[in-house]
Amino acid sequence: MTIGNDLRRAVRGQVLVAGDEGFEQARRAWNLAVDQPVRAVVEAEDADDVAALAGYARRAGLTVAAQPSGHGASGDVEGVVLLRTGRLGGVDVRPETRTVRVGAGVKWGEVLAAASPHHLTGLVGSSPALSVVGYTLGGGLSWFGRRHGFAADSVRAFDVVDAEGARTTVNADSDAELFWALRGGGGDFALVTAVEFDLYPAPHLYGGRVIWPAERAPEVLAVFREITAEAPEELTAWFNLLNFPPLPVLPKFLRGLAAVTVDVTYLGQTDEAQTLLRRLDKIDGVIMDTRGPLRPAELGGVCAEPVDPGPDMFRGELLTGLDEAVAAALLSGPIDPLVSVQVRHLGGALARPAAGGGACGHLAEPYLLGMLGVPSGPEVAAAIRERHDAFTGLLAPYAGGRKPYTYLGAEESAAAAFPGDVLARLRDVKRARDPHGVFRSNHPVLG
């Protein structure tokens, strides 16, 4: 009997194996440049189905990798069973306690749509298309992290399936060590079927993007450095060097444009934000300015990131500062063949250890660099890798030495995301809770 037939006997959800119609599509990662050579794909019907799959995998000596949508995939899944949790929906906002419970298949856009009428927000990142659970298991760097810390540290409880196929709820009281590991250590320790976490007041919210032509980059970066040097924790600003692709989905005036942008959000009144950002208004040549009052449900429009899968090559680095030397390195030439070089301002609550915090820890470095290219072929991929290396080499003296888990590139290991003592503790949790290797995250802690 084939693995496909065995899995169909074990679970109620759809099972696809090589040769089945739809298998090639089902096994794809969000990043189409990452291949996923899995043995089978299971679309779970519900949490009981997830438990049935875990129990079967334990008995059969198989490994399961969970992906709601495939963001953050590394390709390290040869021979595993890929679990899709997209059908595990449900968003239950509880405004009286400022909490929400969501299923493993829920995306951030759904949470914001449900929380926004109550003037509440979760600790969402730049894209509403990301799954809440995958983002949170990796720590979760939010627009509002400077004020409220990592998304993982706002979790109150996880509903999980363990390596024996048993369902349970994990919180600080029921299983402190597993609860710690799940908050930022990735999905290596249990299959999460739902998560409950805190929401935060957002009665007033301001944000948007300002775009200038690329030749304004030195002036824009200088102002960005000034603003972030004194920004209150309610203000978050990101600096971007962008090569807009010549795509018909973009306005004509942006197609193929080399540009510099600043993206901002502010948890507060519009007039306060405008005062804090007034120096941006003195830079001439603005092509577009979308800043204004926002509802939390509109946060996805600030960066307007793609909501459909596509190929990319990414590298990230934490930066210990943004002085003249770092600025010179960032502006050392055109970013081609990259499409984006971004610097995010961190600090605030992200730089402070959270009381009872998870494995995500804290980030002493005040800035985070992200470099993105779109590999349209082998030659372009090689050129992107070379440009990544050139930027990283120039900035090596200012690199923090590790990076957030969600900023790991496809070829990087979990060891690059954690201090040695944290990695050792995560490995101890993995060995204790999953000694037979039933689960595999995007970046395994034992890898």
C-alpha positions in Angstrom: 0.0 0.0 0.0 1.4 3.5 -0.9 1.9 6.3 1.5 -1.0 8.1 -0.2 -3.4 5.4 0.6 -2.1 5.1 4.2 -2.6 8.8 4.8 -6.1 8.8 3.3 -7.0 6.1 5.8 -5.5 8.2 8.7 -7.0 11.6 7.9 -10.2 13.1 6.6 -8.6 15.9 4.7 -7.3 15.9 1.1 -4.1 13.9 0.5 -1.9 14.4 -2.5 1.2 12.6 -3.6 3.4 12.7 -6.7 1.4 11.9 -9.8 -1.9 13.2 -8.3 -3.5 16.1 -10.1 -2.8 19.2 -8.0 0.2 17.8 -6.2 2.8 20.1 -7.8 0.7 23.2 -7.0 0.0 22.0 -3.4 3.6 21.5 -2.5 4.8 24.9 -3.6 6.2 27.4 -1.1 5.1 31.0 -1.1 8.6 31.8 -2.4 8.6 30.1 -5.8 12.4 30.1 -5.8 12.3 27.5 -3.1 11.7 23.9 -4.1 9.8 21.6 -1.7 10.6 17.9 -2.5 7.9 16.5 -0.1 6.5 13.0 -0.2 2.9 14.1 0.3 0.7 17.1 1.1 -2.2 16.9 3.6 -4.8 19.6 3.8 -6.2 19.1 7.4 -9.9 19.5 7.9 -9.6 20.5 11.6 -7.5 20.1 14.7 -8.6 16.5 15.1 -7.2 15.8 11.6 -3.9 17.4 12.6 -3.8 15.1 15.6 -4.6 12.0 13.5 -1.7 12.9 11.1 0.8 13.4 13.9 -0.2 10.1 15.5 0.2 8.3 12.1 3.5 10.0 11.4 4.9 8.9 14.8 3.9 5.3 14.2 5.1 5.2 10.6 8.4 7.0 11.3 7.5 10.0 9.1 8.2 13.7 9.6 5.6 16.4 9.3 6.2 20.1 8.3 3.4 22.5 8.9 2.8 25.4 6.5 -0.4 27.5 6.5 0.7 29.3 3.3 4.5 28.6 2.9 6.0 31.9 3.9 9.5 31.5 5.2 10.0 28.1 3.6 13.6 26.9 3.4 13.2 23.8 1.2 14.6 21.6 3.9 11.6 19.2 3.6 12.9 16.3 1.4 10.7 13.2 2.0 8.5 14.9 4.6 4.7 15.2 4.8 3.7 18.8 4.2 0.7 19.8 6.4 -1.4 22.6 5.1 -3.5 24.2 7.9 -5.4 26.7 5.8 -8.8 25.2 6.7 -8.2 25.8 10.4 -10.0 29.2 10.5 -11.9 31.2 13.0 -11.3 34.7 14.5 -12.8 35.3 17.9 -12.2 38.9 19.1 -13.0 39.5 22.7 -12.9 43.3 23.1 -13.7 43.2 26.8 -10.4 41.5 27.5 -8.6 42.9 24.4 -7.7 39.4 23.3 -8.3 37.3 20.2 -8.3 33.6 19.4 -7.5 32.5 15.9 -7.1 29.2 14.0 -3.8 28.1 12.4 -5.0 29.0 9.0 -5.9 32.6 9.7 -4.0 35.5 8.1 -3.3 38.8 9.6 -5.7 40.7 7.3 -8.6 38.7 8.8 -7.5 39.6 12.4 -7.2 43.3 11.6 -10.6 43.3 9.9 -12.2 41.8 13.0 -10.3 43.9 15.5 -10.5 47.3 13.7 -14.1 48.1 14.5 -13.2 47.9 18.2 -10.2 50.2 17.7 -7.9 47.4 18.5 -4.9 46.0 16.6 -2.6 43.0 16.8 1.1 43.2 16.5 1.0 42.8 12.7 4.0 43.1 10.4 4.2 44.6 6.9 1.9 42.1 5.1 -1.7 41.1 5.8 -1.1 38.0 3.8 1.1 36.3 6.4 -0.4 33.6 8.6 -0.7 34.7 12.2 0.7 31.4 13.6 3.7 31.1 11.4 4.6 34.7 12.0 4.2 34.4 15.7 6.2 31.2 16.1 9.1 33.0 14.5 8.8 35.9 17.0 6.9 38.4 14.8 8.4 41.9 14.2 5.5 44.3 14.1 4.9 47.9 13.1 4.2 48.3 16.8 7.1 46.3 18.2 8.8 49.4 19.4 5.9 50.1 21.6 4.8 46.5 22.5 7.6 44.1 21.8 7.6 40.9 19.8 4.2 39.4 18.8 5.3 36.2 20.4 5.4 37.8 23.8 1.8 38.8 23.5 0.6 35.2 23.3 -1.5 33.9 26.1 -2.0 30.3 25.0 -1.4 27.8 22.1 -3.6 24.9 21.2 -1.2 22.2 20.0 -0.8 18.6 18.9 2.3 16.9 20.4 4.6 14.4 18.9 2.4 11.5 20.1 -0.7 13.0 18.4 -2.3 14.3 21.6 -4.2 17.6 21.7 -3.5 20.0 24.6 -3.4 23.7 25.5 0.0 25.2 26.4 0.4 28.4 28.4 2.8 29.7 31.0 1.2 27.6 33.8 0.6 24.3 32.0 4.0 23.9 30.3 6.3 26.8 30.8 9.2 25.3 28.9 7.3 24.5 25.7 5.4 27.8 26.0 8.8 29.5 26.0 10.1 27.6 23.0 7.0 28.2 20.9 7.2 32.0 21.4 9.9 32.7 18.8 11.7 29.3 18.5 9.9 28.3 15.3 7.5 25.3 14.7 9.9 22.5 15.7 8.3 21.4 18.9 4.5 20.9 18.3 1.9 21.5 15.7 -0.1 24.6 16.6 -3.8 24.5 15.7 -4.8 27.8 17.3 -3.4 30.7 19.3 -4.8 33.3 21.7 -3.0 36.6 22.1 -3.4 40.2 23.3 -4.7 43.0 21.2 -3.7 46.6 21.8 -5.7 49.9 21.7 -5.4 51.9 18.5 -8.1 54.6 18.7 -5.9 56.8 16.7 -3.5 55.5 14.0 -1.5 57.4 11.4 0.7 56.0 8.6 1.6 55.7 5.0 4.5 55.9 2.5 6.3 58.9 0.9 8.1 58.2 -2.4 10.9 60.3 -4.0 13.1 59.6 -7.0 16.3 57.7 -6.2 18.6 60.7 -6.5 17.0 62.1 -3.3 18.3 59.1 -1.3 21.2 60.9 0.5 18.8 63.6 1.8 16.1 61.2 2.7 18.5 58.9 4.6 19.9 61.8 6.5 16.4 62.9 7.7 15.5 59.3 8.5 18.6 59.1 10.7 17.5 62.2 12.5 13.9 61.1 13.0 14.8 57.7 14.3 17.5 59.0 16.7 14.8 60.7 18.7 11.6 58.9 17.8 9.1 58.0 20.6 8.2 54.3 20.8 4.8 54.9 19.2 6.5 56.0 16.0 8.0 53.4 13.5 9.8 54.4 10.3 11.4 52.3 7.6 13.8 53.5 4.9 13.7 51.8 1.5 15.7 51.9 -1.7 13.4 50.4 -4.4 13.5 49.4 -8.0 9.8 49.2 -8.9 9.3 46.4 -11.5 7.6 47.3 -14.8 4.4 45.5 -13.9 0.9 46.5 -15.2 -0.5 46.3 -11.6 1.5 49.3 -10.7 0.5 52.9 -11.6 2.3 54.0 -14.8 4.4 56.6 -13.0 5.9 53.9 -10.7 6.7 51.2 -13.4 10.4 50.7 -13.6 11.1 53.7 -11.3 14.2 53.7 -9.1 13.0 55.3 -5.9 13.6 56.0 -2.2 10.8 55.8 0.3 10.0 56.2 3.9 7.2 54.1 5.4 5.7 55.1 8.8 3.1 54.3 11.4 2.3 56.2 14.5 0.1 55.1 17.4 -1.5 58.5 18.1 -3.1 61.6 16.8 -2.4 62.9 13.3 -1.1 66.3 14.4 1.4 64.6 16.7 2.7 62.4 13.8 2.9 65.3 11.5 5.0 67.2 14.0 7.4 64.3 14.5 7.7 63.8 10.7 7.8 67.4 9.6 11.4 67.1 8.3 10.2 64.8 5.6 8.0 67.5 4.3 11.0 69.7 3.6 12.5 67.2 1.0 11.6 68.3 -2.5 10.6 66.1 -5.4 7.8 64.0 -3.7 6.3 61.6 -6.2 3.6 60.2 -4.0 2.5 60.6 -0.3 -0.1 58.3 1.1 0.3 59.4 4.8 -2.9 60.0 6.8 -5.2 58.6 9.4 -5.6 54.8 9.2 -7.8 52.1 10.6 -5.8 49.0 11.7 -7.5 47.1 8.8 -5.7 49.4 6.4 -2.2 48.7 7.6 -1.5 46.4 4.6 -1.7 49.3 2.3 1.3 51.1 3.8 3.9 48.9 2.0 1.4 47.4 -0.4 3.5 44.2 -0.6 2.5 41.5 -3.1 -0.3 39.2 -2.0 0.4 36.4 -4.5 3.4 34.0 -4.5 6.5 34.7 -6.5 10.2 34.0 -6.5 12.6 35.9 -4.3 16.1 35.8 -2.8 16.4 37.5 0.6 19.1 38.3 3.1 18.8 40.1 6.4 21.3 41.6 8.9 20.9 43.4 12.2 22.9 46.7 12.3 24.5 48.1 15.4 24.0 51.7 14.2 23.4 54.0 11.3 26.2 56.4 11.3 27.9 58.1 8.3 29.9 55.0 7.4 26.8 52.8 7.3 24.9 55.4 5.3 27.8 55.6 2.8 27.7 51.9 2.4 24.0 51.8 1.8 24.3 54.6 -0.8 27.4 53.2 -2.4 25.7 52.6 -5.8 22.6 51.5 -7.5 21.0 48.5 -5.8 20.6 46.6 -9.1 19.8 43.7 -9.5 18.0 43.9 -6.1 14.5 45.3 -6.1 14.6 46.4 -2.4 17.1 47.4 0.3 15.2 48.2 3.5 16.3 49.5 6.9 13.8 49.1 9.7 14.1 51.1 12.9 13.9 48.8 15.9 14.7 49.7 19.5 12.1 50.6 22.2 10.4 47.5 23.7 12.2 45.3 21.2 15.5 46.1 22.9 14.2 45.3 26.4 13.9 41.8 27.8 10.3 41.0 28.3 9.2 39.7 31.7 8.5 36.0 31.2 9.4 36.4 27.5 9.8 33.7 25.0 12.7 32.4 22.9 12.6 35.5 20.6 14.4 37.3 23.4 15.2 41.0 22.6 17.3 42.8 20.0 19.9 45.2 21.2 20.7 46.4 17.7 18.6 49.5 16.7 18.3 48.8 12.9 17.4 45.8 10.7 18.6 45.5 7.1 16.7 43.5 4.5 17.8 42.9 0.9 15.5 41.4 -1.7 16.0 40.3 -5.3 13.7 38.5 -7.8 15.6 35.6 -9.5 14.2 35.4 -13.0 16.9 33.0 -14.1 20.3 31.5 -13.0 22.3 34.5 -14.2 20.1 36.9 -12.3 20.2 34.7 -9.2 24.0 34.7 -9.3 24.0 38.5 -9.7 21.6 38.9 -6.7 23.8 36.7 -4.6 26.9 38.7 -5.5 25.1 42.0 -4.6 24.0 40.5 -1.3 27.6 39.6 -0.6 28.8 43.0 -1.6 26.4 44.8 0.8 27.1 42.4 3.6 30.8 42.8 3.2 30.6 46.6 3.3 28.4 46.4 6.4 30.2 43.6 8.2 31.8 45.8 10.8 28.3 47.0 11.8 26.5 43.7 11.7 25.1 42.4 15.0 26.2 38.8 14.3 22.7 37.2 14.3 19.3 38.0 12.9 15.6 37.5 13.8 14.2 34.0 13.0 11.8 35.4 10.4 14.7 37.2 8.7 16.6 33.9 8.0 17.3 33.3 4.3 16.3 30.0 2.7 19.8 28.6 3.1 20.5 29.8 6.6 20.1 27.7 9.8 18.4 28.5 13.1 21.8 28.9 14.7 22.0 32.3 13.0 19.0 33.5 14.9 19.8 32.7 18.5 22.5 33.3 21.1 24.3 30.1 22.0 22.5 29.5 25.4 19.1 30.1 23.8 19.8 27.7 20.9 21.0 25.0 23.4 17.8 25.4 25.4 15.7 25.1 22.3 17.6 22.0 21.3 16.9 20.5 24.8 13.2 21.2 24.3 13.2 19.6 20.9 14.9 16.4 22.2 12.6 16.2 25.1 9.3 16.9 23.3 10.0 15.3 19.9 12.8 12.7 20.3 11.7 10.9 17.2 11.8 13.9 14.9 8.1 13.9 14.0 8.1 17.7 13.4 10.3 19.9 11.2 10.1 23.6 11.1 11.4 25.8 8.2 14.7 26.2 10.0 15.1 23.2 12.4 16.9 24.0 15.7 18.9 20.7 15.4 19.9 21.5 11.8 
